[in-house]
Amino acid sequence: MMGRKAEVQSKLFMDSSMVKVDASNNSVVNTTIADSKYGTVNNYLSCNDRGINSHFQSLESSSRGTGRQKGIFPKEDFIFHSESNTFTCLAGNTLMLRKYNKHRSHYEYICPKSICSKCHLKSQCTRSKTRRTLKRHIRQSELDLMLNQANSKPHTAAEVKVAHKRSIRVLRPICDGLSAQLYKTLLTVK
């Protein structure tokens, strides 16, 4: 049966084993539902390359606003201009291409120190003593599509069913010993 939904539990990296045909029912994976720890660039692109729908939160977004990022503008607040290959910050300044990191497949953008250090928004923009930097993956447009898809709720009845089964498996050990009414309330809140 084609169209089987899968839940990845055993690996932090989703590789080609996701799409192997399940010999027991002759099906392939076309949707993944997982925790945010799976929400890495490699996993999103792996799903994209295989035509697999992903429903897992970005690891980066799950930690946004905590630690050193607390009170700092997220990178999504910056506007990318594809025609000039630059970003514009919230103060209207331009971040220009600085370098390409071959190992991580991303470009780094910076604003000149002389501008960034005098900016009235600097304390909300960076913890750096000098300036804010931004990174843009070489396949960022594909990543943006995958992130939008991942942040959407499951659409089909089968996807909703898989998500519900997953929430039961995750919450049941936590809720062991709680009243049935409280357990049902926790399921509906999720």
Buried (B, 14 or more C-beta within 10 A) or exposed (E): EEEBBBBBEEEEEBEEEBBEEEEEEEBBBBBBBBBBEBBBBEBBBBBBEBEBBBBBBBBBBBEBEEEEEEEBBEBEEBEBEEEEEBBBBEBEBBBEBEEEEEEEBBBBBBBEEEBBEEBEBBEEBBEEEEBBBBEBBBBBEBBBEBBEBBEEEBEEEBBEEBBEEBBEEEBEEEBEEEEEEEBEEBBEEE
